[in-house]
Amino acid sequence: MTDLPLNHIRIVVIEPAGALNVGSIARVMKNMGFDKLILVNPQCDPHSFPAQQMAVHGKDVLANAQIVSSLPEALVGCQQAVATTARDRALSLPLQPPKAVLPKLLSVPSALIFGREDSGLTNEELTHAQHCLGIPTASAYSSLNLAMAVGICTYELQQLATSEPDNLDTSPQETATLEALEGYYQHLEQVLHKIGFLYPH
């Protein structure tokens, strides 16, 4: 099997609480060929001995993990973002299975976003993504361990990137970054308020 570079895809984890989970994430990322781990406001020490012990040969991924204070900071430079969630929500983004949405991350700087172990992502955090991913599970217990969810998604991405590389469009795409889009949306909101189309409340 040929390894294709997947270093344009960053794994973003928001407020992880368990050092063991963070170490396990680093390990499975190394297994699947990913090296960009971004931790948003971690609630544990990602460089602790338990984290390093679980990372095994993924200690370099753990050591190079970037720590930021907010999700927008984690997404700077990205052109696509996919958020993961265990439940369907009353949002404009439909919940899609991995194979339907992950190919969108393969050709541009992208992020795959995971939430907290106990509560996942907030609705506001989900709005920073263009796509919402749910891993199909048995209805009796749908909530996956955080590191397992990262493992499933990175495995699917690695399979997509290596199974049929000739069919993938990896040429540079002329699309806006997420921070540029966010600036556009804020400007649009201000204009709509100014002309009376929207009301501040």
Secondary structure, 3 states (H helix, E strand, C coil): CCCCCCCCEEEEEECCCCHHHHHHHHHHHHHHCCCEEEEECCCCCCCCHHHHHHHHHHHHHHHCCEEECCHHHHCCCCCEEEEECCCCCCCCCCEECHHHHHHHHCCCCEEEEECECCCECCHHHHCCCCEEECCCCCCCCCCCCHHHHHHHHHHHHHHHHHHCHHHCCCCCCCCCCHHHHHHHHHHHHHHHHHCCCCCCC
